[in-house]
Amino acid sequence: MKKRLVLLSILALSLVVAGTFRAVAQSGYAVGAPVAPFALKSSDGKTVSLADFAGAKAGVVVFTNPYCPYTKLYEQRLVTLAKAGEALNIRYVFVNPMPGEKPTAAQQVAATGSGDGMAGLPVFNDDKQVLTKAFGATKTPEAFVVQPGGGTFALRYRGAIDDNPQVAGDVREAYLKLAVEALGAGKAIAPGDHRAPGCLIKTF
């Protein structure tokens, strides 16, 4: 009888935790919602803010973690997108939502880039996870596209970079690339929200 009660208690707790996770996963800015001002600093003293997107066609905020294997899979694709974005006047910002995370030995070996960088591009630390929670980011890597207009900023896309984390050559739908290319060309895009695969962000 006691064992049954324990099992029922564990099941009930699991359902509560699952429900809580779903609530967290669905929080943050909805596509089309205005984005509040933010400012972040990188480990080498560089700063970035939402205001930096004002003169761009769009800004892309990518939550990333150097110890996440999905980040390793996507690193070169993201670097390529960021560099291509310069010609389209698209600004990319990479954000680490867990800068104080202690990597395991295996994670350290698999770490991408060097230091806090993304193959030479700076990564800004969200030390208190204010930005992470505001956007509702739950995975790394996960992308959010912000479009300036009329003195405000609106979220136009959130979620996956594309539909194939494992093999870049087998991507059929490049969600992020298509969204930023359209905005860079001054075209409207359909609201986008694709669940991102990746490593879970540990919130605190």
Secondary structure per residue as TSV (DSSP state, phi and psi in degrees):
chain	resnum	aa	ss	phi	psi
A	1	M	-	360.0	-43.8
A	2	K	H	-63.5	-40.4
A	3	K	H	-62.7	-39.3
A	4	R	H	-65.3	-40.2
A	5	L	H	-65.0	-39.3
A	6	V	H	-63.4	-44.4
A	7	L	H	-62.7	-41.7
A	8	L	H	-64.6	-37.8
A	9	S	H	-65.5	-42.3
A	10	I	H	-63.9	-41.4
A	11	L	H	-63.6	-44.4
A	12	A	H	-62.1	-41.5
A	13	L	H	-64.4	-38.8
A	14	S	H	-62.8	-40.3
A	15	L	H	-66.4	-38.0
A	16	V	H	-65.1	-45.1
A	17	V	H	-62.7	-43.5
A	18	A	H	-61.8	-42.2
A	19	G	H	-63.8	-39.6
A	20	T	H	-64.9	-41.9
A	21	F	H	-62.1	-42.1
A	22	R	H	-61.8	-39.0
A	23	A	H	-64.5	-41.6
A	24	V	H	-65.5	-43.1
A	25	A	H	-62.6	-28.4
A	26	Q	T	-94.9	0.5
A	27	S	-	-83.5	179.4
A	28	G	S	93.1	-176.7
A	29	Y	-	-66.1	133.8
A	30	A	-	-83.2	155.1
A	31	V	T	-61.0	129.4
A	32	G	T	99.8	-15.1
A	33	A	-	-78.2	152.3
A	34	P	B	-71.5	147.0
A	35	V	-	-104.5	131.5
A	36	A	-	-78.4	153.0
A	37	P	-	-57.9	147.2
A	38	F	-	-147.2	162.6
A	39	A	E	-148.7	137.2
A	40	L	E	-135.6	161.7
A	41	K	E	-129.7	142.5
A	42	S	E	-90.4	170.0
A	43	S	T	-66.4	-20.8
A	44	D	T	-97.9	13.6
A	45	G	S	93.6	-3.2
A	46	K	-	-73.4	149.5
A	47	T	E	-122.9	155.4
A	48	V	E	-145.4	147.3
A	49	S	E	-143.7	167.0
A	50	L	G	-61.4	-33.0
A	51	A	G	-60.6	-23.4
A	52	D	G	-67.1	-17.7
A	53	F	G	-84.2	-8.1
A	54	A	T	-57.3	-38.5
A	55	G	T	-91.8	4.0
A	56	A	S	-97.8	162.1
A	57	K	S	-69.9	-31.7
A	58	A	E	-166.1	158.5
A	59	G	E	-120.8	141.5
A	60	V	E	-118.8	119.3
A	61	V	E	-102.4	118.0
A	62	V	E	-114.7	119.8
A	63	F	E	-84.7	126.2
A	64	T	-	-142.8	162.1
A	65	N	-	-144.1	119.8
A	66	P	T	-62.2	-16.0
A	67	Y	T	-101.6	6.9
A	68	C	-	-92.2	127.0
A	69	P	H	-61.8	-27.6
A	70	Y	H	-68.7	-33.4
A	71	T	H	-63.4	-40.4
A	72	K	H	-60.4	-42.0
A	73	L	H	-65.3	-35.6
A	74	Y	H	-97.1	-8.5
A	75	E	H	-53.5	-52.6
A	76	Q	H	-65.7	-35.8
A	77	R	H	-63.7	-40.9
A	78	L	H	-68.9	-40.5
A	79	V	H	-62.9	-42.4
A	80	T	H	-62.6	-43.4
A	81	L	H	-63.6	-42.0
A	82	A	H	-64.2	-41.6
A	83	K	H	-71.0	-38.3
A	84	A	H	-67.3	-30.1
A	85	G	H	-65.2	-25.5
A	86	E	H	-59.0	-40.5
A	87	A	H	-70.9	-22.9
A	88	L	H	-96.0	-0.2
A	89	N	T	63.5	43.2
A	90	I	E	-110.0	126.1
A	91	R	E	-101.2	127.1
A	92	Y	E	-105.9	139.8
A	93	V	E	-132.0	126.1
A	94	F	E	-101.7	130.8
A	95	V	E	-125.1	129.4
A	96	N	E	-96.1	113.1
A	97	P	S	-81.1	-6.5
A	98	M	-	-136.3	59.5
A	99	P	T	-64.2	-21.4
A	100	G	T	-93.9	6.6
A	101	E	-	-65.4	136.2
A	102	K	-	-94.7	113.6
A	103	P	-	-73.6	150.6
A	104	T	-	-75.4	170.5
A	105	A	H	-60.7	-41.8
A	106	A	H	-64.7	-40.7
A	107	Q	H	-65.2	-37.5
A	108	Q	H	-63.0	-40.7
A	109	V	H	-65.2	-37.7
A	110	A	H	-86.5	0.5
A	111	A	-	-56.8	142.9
A	112	T	-	-96.2	156.4
A	113	G	S	62.3	-152.3
A	114	S	S	-137.5	140.5
A	115	G	T	60.5	-132.8
A	116	D	T	-96.0	6.0
A	117	G	-	-81.8	162.9
A	118	M	B	-112.6	82.0
A	119	A	T	50.8	48.7
A	120	G	T	97.6	-16.1
A	121	L	B	-92.7	139.2
A	122	P	-	-69.2	147.6
A	123	V	E	-116.8	130.4
A	124	F	E	-99.5	137.1
A	125	N	E	-89.4	127.8
A	126	D	-	-98.5	74.3
A	127	D	T	-56.3	-39.9
A	128	K	T	-102.6	7.6
A	129	Q	-	58.1	27.0
A	130	V	H	-64.7	-46.3
A	131	L	H	-70.3	-39.7
A	132	T	H	-57.1	-46.5
A	133	K	H	-74.0	-33.3
A	134	A	H	-63.8	-42.9
A	135	F	H	-79.2	-21.1
A	136	G	T	78.2	28.3
A	137	A	-	-69.5	134.6
A	138	T	-	-124.3	-12.0
A	139	K	E	-132.4	161.1
A	140	T	E	-127.1	130.6
A	141	P	S	-84.8	149.2
A	142	E	E	-143.1	134.2
A	143	A	E	-111.2	146.1
A	144	F	E	-134.5	125.0
A	145	V	E	-104.2	124.2
A	146	V	E	-114.7	132.5
A	147	Q	E	-115.2	125.1
A	148	P	E	-80.5	152.7
A	149	G	E	178.2	127.3
A	150	G	T	62.4	30.7
A	151	G	T	81.8	1.8
A	152	T	E	-123.8	174.2
A	153	F	E	-131.7	132.1
A	154	A	E	-122.1	144.2
A	155	L	E	-79.4	127.1
A	156	R	E	-110.1	-23.9
A	157	Y	E	-152.3	146.5
A	158	R	E	-147.5	143.1
A	159	G	E	126.4	-139.0
A	160	A	-	-68.9	152.5
A	161	I	S	-78.0	-43.1
A	162	D	-	-158.6	-169.8
A	163	D	S	-99.8	11.0
A	164	N	-	-146.7	90.5
A	165	P	S	-63.8	-36.2
A	166	Q	S	-72.3	-44.9
A	167	V	-	-128.2	107.9
A	168	A	G	-60.5	-35.0
A	169	G	G	-71.2	-13.7
A	170	D	G	-104.4	12.8
A	171	V	-	-66.7	129.1
A	172	R	S	-102.3	-32.7
A	173	E	-	-128.1	108.8
A	174	A	-	-94.1	79.1
A	175	Y	H	-53.4	-53.7
A	176	L	H	-66.1	-45.7
A	177	K	H	-58.6	-45.4
A	178	L	H	-65.5	-39.2
A	179	A	H	-65.2	-47.3
A	180	V	H	-73.0	-32.1
A	181	E	H	-65.7	-39.1
A	182	A	H	-65.6	-46.1
A	183	L	H	-66.3	-36.6
A	184	G	H	-64.1	-28.8
A	185	A	T	-90.1	3.9
A	186	G	T	78.8	19.5
A	187	K	-	-99.0	150.1
A	188	A	-	-77.2	150.4
A	189	I	-	-121.9	152.0
A	190	A	-	-70.3	143.5
A	191	P	-	-52.7	133.7
A	192	G	E	-126.5	137.3
A	193	D	E	-155.4	97.3
A	194	H	E	-115.6	126.2
A	195	R	-	-57.3	129.3
A	196	A	-	-87.1	132.7
A	197	P	-	-80.8	155.9
A	198	G	S	151.6	-164.7
A	199	C	E	-89.1	136.5
A	200	L	E	-66.0	138.2
A	201	I	-	-84.3	124.6
A	202	K	-	-82.6	112.1
A	203	T	-	-89.9	154.9
A	204	F	-	-140.2	360.0
